[in-house]
Amino acid sequence: MTTANLPRRASPARAATPSAPFGTDVTWTNWGGNQSATPAFTVRPRNEQEALDAVRFAIREGLPVRAVGSGHSSSPLVQTGGVLMDMSALSAITGTDRERRRARALAGTTINAFGDPLWEQGLALGNQGDIDKQQIAGALATSTHGSGKNLGSFSSNLRWVRLINGYGEIVEIGEGQLRELRAAQVALGTLGVFLEVELAVEDRYYLQEQITYPTWAETASTWDTDIDSNRHYSFLWCPENDSCELLDLPGAPGLSMANRSYTKRYNVAHIQDERDISTVEGARLDRSYRIYPGGFTTQFHELEYFVRSDDGLAAVEAIQDLIRTKYPEQRYPVEVRWVKADEGYMSQFQGRDSTVITLTTEPGTDYWQFFRDADALLQEFEPRAHWGKIHFMTRNRLERLYPELDTFIHVRREFDPHGMFLNDHTRALLG
């Protein structure tokens, strides 16, 4: 572990402003429009030294620090009245290792920026989610994921990180420090400001897409087979005929989508000549990173909970009943995915294979009671929540659901003893 010298505390009157471009009273708003903040300073470091200077400035001033990525989180992870650090300028693939299947990148590198550089080196990310605009540090902080019963989240692939801790030091965490690494894999930005990361990746591969539109009875009847026999399998259950359209997805030609599933299967394809690549909607064949969805153009808000895979079907059907009986106005699809268990202390997938249930709603509508009722309904399944989505997790729930919570909190305090990387939201959960 490498460190810099501990910064001396200075009085606010003598403390210099950050060396990076910064602004005061600049309001930040997230992508979904449901979270905003007006920090004392918004800093946009252009290099590692400017990021370090900004953290040391915050320490001297006694100001809290939160880092912001692409702003795709719906939960209040970013809010601060102190220093908000926009890491988007720290973006680059900094190295690849074909033999070890590793890739390094600066913290502000977006997921879609990994595609071409890794492919040129014979490598690829092992999985991606529905959106690829997130910065990698934010994806790691919240355990962002794709779908596949044998595939983990982005966080499960973190093997090394270089960060600025609460002492104003640059430190490194690698595989020889498993206790610290498992804390860093999903840290909600509370260990420090990430500068650079190393991920385990895979040999590059092509994917074949298959989109189908089974009825719910058909979806339920092939539940286990579909999960087990596809590299990537997921579906969006549609309560109404126009549900797919709300997410810009094509419905089944000539069929009502009400109580049908928009089902996605992606499996590895072996091709020798890229002239065989196909862009036919619903049956694409392409490089893996070009097959995964890239994002959505319309804003929405989400609640995303994770139950044990064995409880997946029962939990989904409980949500369907809730929508049919109490919230028929909720027309957005319910998305269902799968993720493999991992060992990150604060990972939603820690110690258990999971079924992912995502509820989507329209900005500007009153969806709070729907989300609260869904939260209450799912409690019998001991759900965990996506840290970057709307949720109702409390410290008491964390103590029941996360067996390594105390270990994480101990590591967090070692890296940030004065809580400078906490905000009101994370302090209530992890302070």
C-alpha positions, 0 to 999 in steps of 0.5 A: 500500500502506498501513501502520501504524507498526512496533510496538516490541518489549516484554519479555514482562512488560510486554506487555498481553494482547489486547484481544479476547475470549480464553482460555488452554488452550482446545483447538481441534479441527477439523470432521473430528476428526483435528486439534487444538491447545491454543494459549497464547491463543485470540483472537476479534477483533471488529473490525480493531483487535482483530485488529491488537492481537492480532498485535502482542501476539504479536510482543511476546511472541515467539509464533507466530500462526495464524488459524482459519476454520471448521475444515474442513481435515484437514491440520495447517494450524491447529496452534499453541502460540502465538496462535490467532485465530478470525476468525469475528466479522469477517463481512460483505459490505462492498461490491459493484461491479456494473459491475466484477463485484467483491465485498468481504467480511471474512475470516470471512464464510462462503461461504453468506453471499455468496448473497443479498447478491450476488444482490440486487445482480445478482451471484453467485459464479462457482463453489462446492464441495460445502461452503459453510460455510468462511470465505472466508479459509480457502477462499482460503488452501487454493485451495478449488474447485468443478468445471468445466473453464472455472472456477477456484478461489476463489483465482483470483478474488482481486483485492485483500486487506487483511492484517496482516503479520509487522511488525504492519502493516496492508497492502493488495495489489491488482492493481497488485502482481501478484507479491504478489497471486499469492503471496497468492492461495494462502498457507496463512496464512503471509503474515499474517492476512487482514482483508478480500478482494475477489473477481471475481464474475459476473452472477447466473445460474440453474442446472439440475441433472441427476443420472444414474447411468451404469455405469463403462463409460458414464462412461468412454466419454463422458468428454471429451464430459461435461467439455466440454459442461457448465458444471459436471460431476463424478461420484462413482464408487461401489465398492459398492452402499451407497457413496452412502449413506455421503455421504447421497446417493440411489442409483439407484432399483432399480439397484445402485450398485456400479461406477456413477457418481453424476453431477452436471451443472449448466448455466445456465438462463434463466428470467423468473419464479421461479415456475418454480423447481423443487426436484425432487431430481435435476432442481432449477432455482434460483438458482446459490447454492441449487443448489450442495451446502451441506455434509455432516452426517456427518464424514469424512476426505479425501485430495484430489490433482490431476493434469493433465486429460490424465491424469485418466482413467488416474489414476482407473482406477488408483485404482479398481484399487487399491481393488478389488485391495487395499482392498475395505473402502474403500466410500466414493465416489471423487469426480472434478472439474475445475478450470481452470489459474490463476497463483497461485504455490502454487495446486494449479492453477498452470499446468495444467488439473486433474482432481481425485481425492478419496478419502474415509474414515471417522473412527476407521478405519485408513486411513493405509496406503490413503492412503499407497498411493494417494499412491505410486500417483499419483506417476507423474502428478506430483500436487499436493495440496489444502492443506486435506486429508490429504496427503504433500507434502514440500519436495522435492516442492514444488520439483519441482511448483511452478515459482514456489516460490522466488518465493513464499518470497521474498514470504513472507519479505518479509511475515513475516521472522521466521516468526511465521505458520508452524507446524511443518507449514508451516515444513517446506514453506515456511520 
